[in-house]
Amino acid sequence: MIEETSDSYLIGNIQRFCLQDGPGIRTTVFLKGCGIRCPWCANPENLDNKIVHYQTGSKPGAYGKYYTIDQLREVLLHDIPFYSSGGGITWSGGEALLTLPKLGRLVLDLKEYGINQGAETSVFVSDEQLEFAAENLDWFIVDIKILQPEGCLKFLKGDIKQYIRNVEKLADKKKILCFRIPLVEPYTYNDENLTLIIGFLKKYQQIPVEIFKVHRLAEKKYNILGRRMDSYTELSDERLEQFYERLKKNNIDVEIIQM
């Protein structure tokens, strides 16, 4: 059993044959640790950079596993036959960009193999962390959550100036594959925030947008972890459609997806 050392890294999960995490067939690697705290988080087991042990009945379990770089490379190269479809590896989390620089040697090795690499990110990361990812990854799916400065700080524990600055940097490099907007009342789906989102997207109209309503399927995970899932109402199909039409009227390339 591998323990944490200078050459071993904690991975939340590795999920194969993913079809919604970027182009083609992808292997998604969930890295541990996140710098923000979304009340609707669907992966609470990846918020902290540590193994989370749990018990379901008489059966023990754990969220997270240590890999050496060599072991992780072997696992990911195993899926190369699937990447010929235009697929590749997607780094997710948690917040992948926080810990991706620690895996720098692996990221560079995968580039040498010609494997497409992207990341799902909220971009609440430092200049140095963003710079490494922007230099070495092919594209990014960027979340848009709460653009109200006070709401961003209160509910996400995030700095909206940092977010906007990082989005601008990725857009300048033409590295944003799409924006992805989780819609949940009252956090992201409120009149002020929706208006801010539309104004924000008008600056990036060449970038497609995906919207989806947040579900409560992670509630079982919260129960296993002994945590309370925040209260919110799942958005109705009607209200989802209303925002979709509002985006279309503003000439924004938008698609409704299921997550």
C-alpha positions as a Markdown table, in Angstrom:
| # | Residue | x | y | z |
|---|---|---|---|---|
| 1 | Met | 0.0 | 0.0 | 0.0 |
| 2 | Ile | 1.4 | 3.4 | -1.0 |
| 3 | Glu | 1.6 | 6.1 | 1.6 |
| 4 | Glu | 2.1 | 9.8 | 1.1 |
| 5 | Thr | 5.6 | 10.6 | 0.2 |
| 6 | Ser | 7.4 | 13.2 | -2.0 |
| 7 | Asp | 6.8 | 10.9 | -5.0 |
| 8 | Ser | 3.2 | 9.8 | -4.3 |
| 9 | Tyr | 0.0 | 11.7 | -5.0 |
| 10 | Leu | -3.5 | 11.5 | -3.7 |
| 11 | Ile | -6.1 | 11.0 | -6.4 |
| 12 | Gly | -9.8 | 11.1 | -5.6 |
| 13 | Asn | -11.0 | 8.8 | -8.4 |
| 14 | Ile | -10.3 | 7.8 | -12.0 |
| 15 | Gln | -13.4 | 7.5 | -14.2 |
| 16 | Arg | -13.2 | 5.9 | -17.7 |
| 17 | Phe | -15.2 | 6.3 | -20.8 |
| 18 | Cys | -16.5 | 9.8 | -20.0 |
| 19 | Leu | -18.5 | 11.5 | -22.7 |
| 20 | Gln | -19.4 | 14.9 | -21.0 |
| 21 | Asp | -16.0 | 15.9 | -19.9 |
| 22 | Gly | -14.7 | 17.3 | -23.2 |
| 23 | Pro | -14.3 | 16.1 | -26.8 |
| 24 | Gly | -14.3 | 12.4 | -27.6 |
| 25 | Ile | -14.0 | 9.6 | -25.1 |
| 26 | Arg | -12.1 | 10.7 | -22.1 |
| 27 | Thr | -10.6 | 9.4 | -18.9 |
| 28 | Thr | -11.4 | 11.8 | -16.1 |
| 29 | Val | -9.0 | 12.1 | -13.1 |
| 30 | Phe | -10.5 | 13.7 | -10.0 |
| 31 | Leu | -7.9 | 15.5 | -8.0 |
| 32 | Lys | -8.4 | 16.2 | -4.3 |
| 33 | Gly | -8.6 | 19.7 | -2.8 |
| 34 | Cys | -10.6 | 22.8 | -3.6 |
| 35 | Gly | -10.2 | 26.4 | -2.7 |
| 36 | Ile | -13.9 | 27.3 | -2.8 |
| 37 | Arg | -17.0 | 25.9 | -1.1 |
| 38 | Cys | -20.0 | 25.7 | -3.4 |
| 39 | Pro | -23.1 | 24.9 | -1.3 |
| 40 | Trp | -24.4 | 22.5 | -4.0 |
| 41 | Cys | -21.1 | 20.7 | -4.4 |
| 42 | Ala | -21.6 | 17.3 | -6.1 |
| 43 | Asn | -18.2 | 15.9 | -5.1 |
| 44 | Pro | -17.8 | 16.7 | -1.3 |
| 45 | Glu | -15.4 | 13.8 | -1.0 |
| 46 | Asn | -12.8 | 15.8 | -3.0 |
| 47 | Leu | -13.0 | 19.1 | -1.2 |
| 48 | Asp | -10.1 | 18.3 | 1.1 |
| 49 | Asn | -6.7 | 17.0 | 0.1 |
| 50 | Lys | -6.9 | 13.9 | 2.3 |
| 51 | Ile | -8.2 | 10.3 | 2.2 |
| 52 | Val | -11.8 | 10.3 | 3.6 |
| 53 | His | -12.7 | 7.0 | 5.4 |
| 54 | Tyr | -16.3 | 6.0 | 5.8 |
| 55 | Gln | -18.4 | 3.1 | 7.0 |
| 56 | Thr | -21.6 | 1.8 | 5.3 |
| 57 | Gly | -23.0 | -0.8 | 7.5 |
| 58 | Ser | -20.2 | -3.3 | 8.3 |
| 59 | Lys | -18.3 | -2.4 | 5.1 |
| 60 | Pro | -15.5 | 0.2 | 5.4 |
| 61 | Gly | -14.5 | 2.4 | 2.4 |
| 62 | Ala | -12.4 | 5.3 | 1.5 |
| 63 | Tyr | -12.5 | 8.2 | -1.0 |
| 64 | Gly | -9.0 | 8.6 | -2.4 |
| 65 | Lys | -6.0 | 6.6 | -3.2 |
| 66 | Tyr | -2.2 | 7.3 | -3.4 |
| 67 | Tyr | -0.4 | 6.7 | -6.7 |
| 68 | Thr | 3.2 | 7.2 | -7.7 |
| 69 | Ile | 3.8 | 9.1 | -11.0 |
| 70 | Asp | 4.8 | 5.9 | -12.7 |
| 71 | Gln | 1.7 | 4.0 | -11.5 |
| 72 | Leu | -0.6 | 6.9 | -12.6 |
| 73 | Arg | 1.1 | 7.1 | -16.0 |
| 74 | Glu | 0.6 | 3.4 | -16.5 |
| 75 | Val | -3.1 | 3.7 | -15.7 |
| 76 | Leu | -3.7 | 6.6 | -18.0 |
| 77 | Leu | -1.7 | 5.2 | -20.9 |
| 78 | His | -3.8 | 2.0 | -20.7 |
| 79 | Asp | -6.7 | 4.0 | -22.3 |
| 80 | Ile | -4.8 | 5.3 | -25.3 |
| 81 | Pro | -6.8 | 3.2 | -27.7 |
| 82 | Phe | -9.9 | 5.2 | -26.8 |
| 83 | Tyr | -8.3 | 8.6 | -27.4 |
| 84 | Ser | -8.1 | 8.1 | -31.1 |
| 85 | Ser | -11.7 | 9.4 | -31.3 |
| 86 | Gly | -10.4 | 12.9 | -30.4 |
| 87 | Gly | -10.6 | 12.1 | -26.7 |
| 88 | Gly | -8.0 | 12.2 | -24.0 |
| 89 | Ile | -7.6 | 13.0 | -20.4 |
| 90 | Thr | -9.6 | 15.5 | -18.4 |
| 91 | Trp | -8.4 | 16.8 | -15.0 |
| 92 | Ser | -11.2 | 17.5 | -12.6 |
| 93 | Gly | -11.7 | 17.7 | -8.9 |
| 94 | Gly | -12.1 | 19.4 | -6.4 |
| 95 | Glu | -10.2 | 22.1 | -8.2 |
| 96 | Ala | -7.7 | 20.4 | -10.6 |
| 97 | Leu | -5.6 | 23.5 | -11.2 |
| 98 | Leu | -4.7 | 23.7 | -7.5 |
| 99 | Thr | -2.7 | 20.4 | -7.5 |
| 100 | Leu | -1.9 | 19.9 | -11.1 |
| 101 | Pro | 1.5 | 21.6 | -10.9 |
| 102 | Lys | 2.5 | 18.9 | -8.4 |
| 103 | Leu | 1.9 | 16.4 | -11.2 |
| 104 | Gly | 4.0 | 18.4 | -13.6 |
| 105 | Arg | 6.3 | 15.6 | -14.8 |
| 106 | Leu | 3.3 | 13.4 | -15.6 |
| 107 | Val | 1.5 | 16.2 | -17.5 |
| 108 | Leu | 4.6 | 16.8 | -19.6 |
| 109 | Asp | 5.0 | 13.0 | -20.2 |
| 110 | Leu | 1.4 | 12.8 | -21.5 |
| 111 | Lys | 2.1 | 15.7 | -23.8 |
| 112 | Glu | 5.0 | 13.8 | -25.2 |
| 113 | Tyr | 2.6 | 10.9 | -26.1 |
| 114 | Gly | 0.4 | 13.4 | -27.9 |
| 115 | Ile | -2.5 | 12.9 | -25.6 |
| 116 | Asn | -5.1 | 15.7 | -25.5 |
| 117 | Gln | -5.4 | 17.1 | -22.0 |
| 118 | Gly | -8.1 | 19.5 | -20.6 |
| 119 | Ala | -9.5 | 20.6 | -17.3 |
| 120 | Glu | -12.8 | 21.3 | -15.7 |
| 121 | Thr | -12.2 | 24.3 | -13.5 |
| 122 | Ser | -13.7 | 27.2 | -11.5 |
| 123 | Val | -10.3 | 29.1 | -12.0 |
| 124 | Phe | -10.1 | 30.3 | -8.4 |
| 125 | Val | -6.4 | 29.7 | -8.4 |
| 126 | Ser | -3.2 | 31.6 | -8.1 |
| 127 | Asp | -1.4 | 33.2 | -11.1 |
| 128 | Glu | 1.3 | 30.5 | -10.9 |
| 129 | Gln | -1.2 | 27.6 | -10.9 |
| 130 | Leu | -3.1 | 29.1 | -13.8 |
| 131 | Glu | 0.1 | 29.7 | -15.8 |
| 132 | Phe | 1.2 | 26.1 | -15.5 |
| 133 | Ala | -2.1 | 24.8 | -16.6 |
| 134 | Ala | -2.5 | 27.3 | -19.5 |
| 135 | Glu | 1.0 | 26.5 | -20.7 |
| 136 | Asn | 0.5 | 22.7 | -20.7 |
| 137 | Leu | -3.2 | 21.9 | -21.2 |
| 138 | Asp | -5.1 | 22.0 | -24.5 |
| 139 | Trp | -8.4 | 23.5 | -23.3 |
| 140 | Phe | -10.5 | 24.3 | -20.3 |
| 141 | Ile | -14.2 | 24.0 | -19.4 |
| 142 | Val | -14.7 | 27.0 | -17.1 |
| 143 | Asp | -17.6 | 27.3 | -14.6 |
| 144 | Ile | -19.5 | 30.4 | -14.2 |
| 145 | Lys | -21.2 | 30.4 | -10.8 |
| 146 | Ile | -21.7 | 33.6 | -8.7 |
| 147 | Leu | -20.5 | 36.9 | -10.3 |
| 148 | Gln | -21.9 | 39.1 | -7.5 |
| 149 | Pro | -18.8 | 40.1 | -5.5 |
| 150 | Glu | -20.4 | 39.8 | -2.1 |
| 151 | Gly | -22.2 | 36.5 | -3.0 |
| 152 | Cys | -19.1 | 35.0 | -4.4 |
| 153 | Leu | -17.2 | 35.7 | -1.2 |
| 154 | Lys | -20.1 | 34.8 | 1.1 |
| 155 | Phe | -21.2 | 31.5 | -0.5 |
| 156 | Leu | -18.2 | 30.3 | -2.5 |
| 157 | Lys | -15.4 | 31.8 | -0.3 |
| 158 | Gly | -14.0 | 33.1 | -3.6 |
| 159 | Asp | -12.5 | 36.3 | -4.9 |
| 160 | Ile | -14.4 | 37.5 | -8.0 |
| 161 | Lys | -11.5 | 39.7 | -9.1 |
| 162 | Gln | -9.2 | 36.7 | -9.2 |
| 163 | Tyr | -11.8 | 34.7 | -11.2 |
| 164 | Ile | -12.4 | 37.5 | -13.8 |
| 165 | Arg | -8.6 | 38.0 | -14.2 |
| 166 | Asn | -8.0 | 34.3 | -14.8 |
| 167 | Val | -10.9 | 34.0 | -17.3 |
| 168 | Glu | -9.4 | 36.9 | -19.2 |
| 169 | Lys | -6.0 | 35.2 | -19.4 |
| 170 | Leu | -7.5 | 31.9 | -20.7 |
| 171 | Ala | -9.7 | 33.7 | -23.2 |
| 172 | Asp | -6.7 | 35.7 | -24.5 |
| 173 | Lys | -4.9 | 32.4 | -25.1 |
| 174 | Lys | -8.0 | 31.0 | -26.8 |
| 175 | Lys | -8.0 | 28.1 | -24.4 |
| 176 | Ile | -11.6 | 28.1 | -23.2 |
| 177 | Leu | -13.5 | 25.2 | -24.8 |
| 178 | Cys | -16.8 | 26.3 | -23.2 |
| 179 | Phe | -18.4 | 27.9 | -20.2 |
| 180 | Arg | -20.5 | 25.7 | -18.0 |
| 181 | Ile | -23.2 | 27.3 | -15.7 |
| 182 | Pro | -24.7 | 25.3 | -12.8 |
| 183 | Leu | -28.2 | 26.7 | -12.1 |
| 184 | Val | -29.4 | 26.5 | -8.6 |
| 185 | Glu | -31.8 | 28.6 | -6.5 |
| 186 | Pro | -31.1 | 30.9 | -4.8 |
| 187 | Tyr | -27.3 | 30.9 | -5.3 |
| 188 | Thr | -26.7 | 31.2 | -9.0 |
| 189 | Tyr | -30.3 | 31.5 | -10.2 |
| 190 | Asn | -31.4 | 34.9 | -9.1 |
| 191 | Asp | -32.2 | 38.0 | -11.2 |
| 192 | Glu | -29.1 | 40.0 | -10.3 |
| 193 | Asn | -26.7 | 37.1 | -10.9 |
| 194 | Leu | -28.3 | 36.0 | -14.2 |
| 195 | Thr | -28.1 | 39.6 | -15.5 |
| 196 | Leu | -24.4 | 39.7 | -14.6 |
| 197 | Ile | -23.8 | 36.4 | -16.3 |
| 198 | Ile | -25.4 | 37.6 | -19.5 |
| 199 | Gly | -23.3 | 40.8 | -19.5 |
| 200 | Phe | -20.2 | 38.7 | -18.8 |
| 201 | Leu | -20.9 | 36.3 | -21.7 |
| 202 | Lys | -21.4 | 39.1 | -24.1 |
| 203 | Lys | -17.7 | 39.8 | -23.9 |
| 204 | Tyr | -17.0 | 36.2 | -24.9 |
| 205 | Gln | -19.6 | 35.4 | -27.5 |
| 206 | Gln | -17.3 | 33.3 | -29.5 |
| 207 | Ile | -17.2 | 30.8 | -26.6 |
| 208 | Pro | -20.2 | 28.3 | -26.4 |
| 209 | Val | -22.1 | 27.9 | -23.2 |
| 210 | Glu | -23.6 | 24.9 | -21.4 |
| 211 | Ile | -26.2 | 25.3 | -18.7 |
| 212 | Phe | -27.7 | 22.7 | -16.4 |
| 213 | Lys | -29.8 | 22.5 | -13.3 |
| 214 | Val | -28.1 | 21.2 | -10.1 |
| 215 | His | -29.5 | 17.9 | -8.7 |
| 216 | Arg | -29.3 | 16.4 | -5.2 |
| 217 | Leu | -27.8 | 13.1 | -6.2 |
| 218 | Ala | -24.8 | 13.7 | -4.0 |
| 219 | Glu | -26.9 | 13.7 | -0.8 |
| 220 | Lys | -26.0 | 10.0 | -0.2 |
| 221 | Lys | -22.3 | 11.0 | -0.2 |
| 222 | Tyr | -22.9 | 13.7 | 2.3 |
| 223 | Asn | -24.7 | 11.2 | 4.6 |
| 224 | Ile | -21.8 | 8.8 | 4.3 |
| 225 | Leu | -19.3 | 11.5 | 5.1 |
| 226 | Gly | -21.4 | 12.7 | 8.1 |
| 227 | Arg | -22.0 | 16.1 | 6.5 |
| 228 | Arg | -25.1 | 18.1 | 6.0 |
| 229 | Met | -26.0 | 19.0 | 2.4 |
| 230 | Asp | -27.1 | 22.6 | 2.1 |
| 231 | Ser | -30.7 | 23.3 | 1.4 |
| 232 | Tyr | -31.8 | 24.4 | -2.0 |
| 233 | Thr | -34.6 | 23.9 | -4.5 |
| 234 | Glu | -34.0 | 22.0 | -7.7 |
| 235 | Leu | -34.7 | 24.3 | -10.6 |
| 236 | Ser | -37.8 | 23.5 | -12.6 |
| 237 | Asp | -37.6 | 22.7 | -16.3 |
| 238 | Glu | -39.7 | 25.8 | -17.0 |
| 239 | Arg | -37.2 | 28.2 | -15.3 |
| 240 | Leu | -34.3 | 26.4 | -16.9 |
| 241 | Glu | -35.9 | 27.0 | -20.3 |
| 242 | Gln | -36.6 | 30.6 | -19.5 |
| 243 | Phe | -32.9 | 31.3 | -18.9 |
| 244 | Tyr | -32.0 | 29.3 | -22.1 |
| 245 | Glu | -34.3 | 31.5 | -24.1 |
| 246 | Arg | -33.0 | 34.7 | -22.5 |
| 247 | Leu | -29.4 | 33.7 | -23.5 |
| 248 | Lys | -30.5 | 32.9 | -27.0 |
| 249 | Lys | -32.1 | 36.3 | -27.4 |
| 250 | Asn | -28.7 | 37.8 | -26.5 |
| 251 | Asn | -27.1 | 35.9 | -29.3 |
| 252 | Ile | -25.3 | 33.5 | -26.9 |
| 253 | Asp | -24.5 | 30.0 | -28.2 |
| 254 | Val | -26.1 | 27.9 | -25.5 |
| 255 | Glu | -27.0 | 24.3 | -24.9 |
| 256 | Ile | -28.9 | 22.6 | -22.1 |
| 257 | Ile | -27.0 | 19.6 | -20.8 |
| 258 | Gln | -27.7 | 16.9 | -18.2 |
| 259 | Met | -25.2 | 16.4 | -15.4 |
